[in-house]
Amino acid sequence: MAKYRISGVWKDSNGKITHYAFYTVYEQSISRSSKKSKADAIKLLEIDGNSAVTWLWNYSTVNWKIGENVEVINGSNGKYLRTDPDNTKTDNLAHLIDFDWVAP
């Protein structure tokens, strides 16, 4: 079973998330990021035993920190990724780094 971290997103012209920056967590290291489509990210996290957390850059400590658990939700408009459903800005991962300007 695999563990992942998600640090950023790519959005379409309507502001909807289309891709995620995924990292695979190994025993002693973490992979470089890979751009996963929304569909591929959902498939990965629907595999029993696979899990993901958000990975947030902390500007004060100049280091990464583990955020919230990510889960697949089957909403009225289809499946999507979400953190704890407590009605905060971090629910739908839109608060993560916007990679549109970093890597198209």
N, C-alpha and C positions, 0 to 999 in steps of 0.2 A: 504494500500500500504506500502511496506517495503523499508527501507533504509539499505544499506550495505556499509561496508568498506572492501577493499582488501589490505592486507599488504605483501603478499608473494606468491611465486609460486613454483611448483615442475615441473621439466623438464625430458623428456626422454633422452636416450643416444645420440640423434641427436640435443639436445638443444631446442626442441619444448615444449612449455608449455602444461602440461597434467592436472594440478590441481591448484587451487587457495586457499589461506587462507582467508576465508570469516568471517566477523563479522556482526551480526545483531545489528542495532542501535535502541535502545528503547528510550522512553521519558526521562528516568533518568539514563540510563546505556547502556553498550555495552556488548554483549555476548562474551564468549570465542571464539577463532577461531574454525572453522570447515573446514575440507578439502573437497572442492567441486571439482568434476571432471569438465573438460572444458564443457562438454555437460550439466551438471546440472547447472553450473554457467550461461550459455547462456539461459537456460530455465527460470531461476529465473529472469534474467534481461529483458527477452522478455515479462514478465507479465506487462500489462499496469499499470503505477504508480510506479513500482519498480525502484529503482535507486541505483547506487554505485559510490563510489569515491575511489581513491587510498589513502592509509594511510601510511605515511612515518615516519620512525624513524629519529628524528633530534638529532644527536650525540652532537651537541653544547649545546642544551637546555635540553638534556636528557628527551625528551618528544615526543609524537606523534603529527604529523601535518597533516591536510587534504591536499590531493594532487588534482589531476584532476578528472573530471567526466569520468566515464567509460561507453562505449556504445558497443552494439553488431553490428558487421559489417558482411555483407554477401559478402565475397571476392571470388576470383576465385577458391580458394581451400577450400571453405566452410566458415562457421561462426566462428568468433573469437572475443575476447574482445580487445578493443583499447581505448585509451584516445584521446584527440584532435589530429586530423591528421595533425600536422604541421611539420612532418619529423624529430622529435627529438627522442632521445633514449627512452623517456618515452612512445612513441606511443603504443607499444604492451605489456606493463607491464613487460617486461623482466628485467627492472631495479629494480624491487621489491626484497625483501629479498629472497634468494634462500633457501627454506626450505628443500631441499634434505638432507642436512647434519644435520638438526635439528630434523626432524620427518619424517621418511621414509613413 
